[in-house]
Amino acid sequence: MRLFSKKDPVQAELEKVKKQEEKFLQKNSERKELPLNRVLREKIPDKLQETLEAAFAKAFSLIFEKGTGLIEKTYRKEELEKRSSIRQYAVDVRGDRKSLKSFSRQAAGSGAGNTLVSAAAGVGMGFLGIGIPDIPLLTGMMLRSIYETALHYGFSYDAKEEKRFILLLIQGAMTHGERLERVNDELNFFMEHGCFSQEEGMEEMIRRTAGILSDELLYMKFLQGIPVAGVIGGAGDAVYMNRISEYARLKYHRRFCLKRQRELKESEAKPRKAL
């Protein structure tokens, strides 16, 4: 008789990612204002935030409608799908935590690479004093990072519901406190039930996401528009890219574990054929 039963690997991994999520929520429970922001507050043009919001909204709309194919040309989609299938096979055969963790390791590698590219682009444009024109590039990098993360875990990103999921990921990564908790709960609801608790049109979701981004990036993008000094603002792109990549990995890893858990339960519930 065994006194101690080994914990289910999927459940163990799921509990781990839940704890990591809690740490993320705690870390971002309050918005931390930089001292530099207080210096810049009086210099921000009245309509800059509206301009930023419009730029982000336009970038999301264009990429979702016509630009996904262009983003896919910047990485090897078929190769990522193939590797994900191989890792999935390893999970099916071995069923241990090591095979489950391989998904997050691969996603972390892609996220780090995208953060470095975003940093280089942001700093370069900041040196030239290019702020708002950087928005389409930054938006594209955000979506590329999330698309690659989705592929690492075997999920698509083309369907309408997946686009809503991605917009919520960006909202959660870029907000704080109660709003972050609400977004996080909505993402978890979708993972559990396969639908969202609240119906919201795509245009409204894009507008909301653009508003959150413009609010969070207001000071950095203003500073980025000043030649040479804009290097500081451009470097902020990497900070926010890192947050988005981290949060996307947490949510997709949780989603993957829940999916795996459901598949195992369905497999166990199927009647076995008589010999």
N, C-alpha and C positions, 0 to 999 in steps of 0.2 A: 504493500500500500504506500502510495506517495503522499508524504506530509505536505509538500509544497508543489503546487502546480505552476508550470511556467506561464508567465503572462503572455497573452496573445500579442504577437509582434505588431500587428496593425493597430490594436488598441493602445499599446505602449507608445507607438510613434504618434498617434493621435493625441494622447495626453501630453506628450512633449510639445507638440506644436501649439496646443491650447495654452500652455504655460508661456511659450514664446510670444503668443499673441497678447497675453495679459501684460507682459513686460513692455511690448510695443505701445499698448494703450496707456499704461502708466507713464511711460517716457514722454508721450505726447498728450498728456492730460491737460497741459496748459501751454499756451503760446508764449514762447520766450522771445522777447523783443531785444534785438541787438542795440547796444549803445549808439551805433552809427545811425540807426533808424531815427533816433530822436534828433540828431543833427540834420538829417535830410528832410524831416517832416515838413518844415516850412518852405522847402524848395520844390516840393512835388507839385507839378501843374494840376489844376483842378480836374481836368478831364482825362488824365493819364490812365487811371484805373479803368474807365469806360473804354478807352482805346485798346488797352491790354485785353480786356474781356472780349471785345469784338474780334481781336486778332486770334485769340485762342479758339473762339467759337468757329470762326471761318476755317482755321486750320483743321480742327476735328472734322467738320462737315466735309471738307474737300478730301481728306485722307480716307474717311469712311466710304465716301461715294466713289472716288477714283484713284486714291493713292496707295491702297493696300498692296497692289501689285508692285508698285515702285519700291516699297519698303521690303517686300519679299526678295527683291533682287540684291539686297544688301546682306543676305545670309542664305545658307543652303537649306531650304525648307525640307526637301526630300531627305537629306542626310539627317536632319534633326528628328524627323518622323521615324526614320529607320532605327536610329539609336534608341528612341523612346520605346519602340516595339521590342527591341532586344532586351532592354531593361525590364519591360513588362513580362517578357518570357522568363527572365531570371527570377522575378518575383513569383510567378506561377510555379516555377520548379522548386525554388529554395524556400520561399515564403518567410524569410528572416528579416530582421531589421536592417541588416547591412545592405540588402538589395533594395529595401525601401528608401534608405538614406541616399542611395546613389542618385536618385532623382533630384534631390535638393542640392547635392554637390554640383551636378552638371548645370543646374539653373543658376547657382551662385557664381559659377565661372562666367557665364554669359552676362550676368548682371554687372559683374566687375568690369568686364570689357566695355560694355555700353557706358558705364560711368566714366571711364577713362576717355572715351571718344567725346562724350558730352563735355567733359572738363576742358579738353583741348580746344573744342569748337567755341565754347563759351569764353574762354580766356582770349582766344584769337580775335573774336568779334568785339570783346570788351576793349582790347587794346586799340582797335580801330574806331571805337565809339559807336558800335552797332548794337542797339538794344532791342527795340520792337521788331525789326526785321529778322531777329534771331528766333522769333516765336514759332514759325513753321518748322524750322530745324529742330528746336527743342521738343515740340509736340511729336514730330516724327520719331525722335529718339525715345521718347516715353513709350510710344506705341510699339516701336521695334522691341524694346526691352520686355514689354509685357507679352507680345506675340511669341517671342522666343521662349519665355518662361512657360507659356501655355503649351507650346509644342514639346518642350522637355517632359511635361507631365501627360502628354497625349491628348490634350484638349484643343479644339478648334477656336477660331476667333472671328469667323465670318458671319455667323447667324446674328440676328437682331438681339436675342437674349444675351449672347456672348459680348456684344458691343456694350450693352447696358452693364454687364458684369465688369467689363474693363473700365468704363467710366466711373463706376462706384469704387473700383480699386484706386483710381487716381484721386477721387474725392477723399477716400479714407486716408491715403498716404499724405495728403496735403492739408488736412484739417486737424482739429484738436478737440479735446473735452467731450461734451455731450454729443456734438454733431458727429465726431469720430465714432463714438459708441453706437449711435443710430445707424450709421453707414455699415459698421462692422456687423451689427445684428441683421441688417438687411442682406448682406452677403452670405451670412451663415444660414439665414432662412432659405435663400435660394439653393444652397448646397444640400440642405436637408429635404426640401420639398420639390425642387426642380422648377420653381416659379418664384416670382417676387411677391411680397406681401402687398405692395402698392403699385398700381399701374401709373406709369409716367411716360409721356411721349419722348421720342428720341431728341427732338429739338429742345424740349425743356431740360432733359438730362445734360445735353451738351452745354446749354446756357448756364446751368447750375455749376457744372464742372469748370467751365471757363471763368465763372465768377469767383470760385474758390481759388483757382490758380492766379488770377489777376490780383486778388487780395493778398495772397501769400508772397507773390513775387514782385509786388509793386516797387519796393525800395531797391531791390537788387537790379531790376530792369531799368529803373531810372538811372542808377549809378552806372550801369553797363553802357548807357548812351553817351557817357563822357569819355572822350579819347584818353587812353593810357590809364586813367583812374578806373575806367570801366573794367579793367582786369579783375578787380575785386568782385564786382557784380557778376561778371561772366563766370567766375569760379563757383558762384552759388549754384549754377546749373548742376554741377557734380553732386552737391549736397542733396539737392532735391531729387535728382535721378537715383541716388543711392537709397533714399527713403522709399521711393516708388518701387524700386527693384526688391528691396527687403520685404515690403508689405505684400507685393505680388507673390513672392516665393512662399510666404507664410500662408496666404489664402489658397493658392493652388496646391500646396502640399496638403493642407487640411482637406481640400476638395478631393484630392486624389485618394487620401486615406479613407474618407467616407465612402467614396465610390468602390474602393476595394473591399471595404467592410460589407457593403450591400451585396456585392457579387459573391462573396463567400457565404453569406447567409442564404442567398438564392440557390447556390450550388448545394448546400447542405439540405435545403428543403425539398429538392427534387427527389422523387422516388427512385430508388435504385432498381435496375433491371434484374430480374431473377436469373440465376445461372442455369 
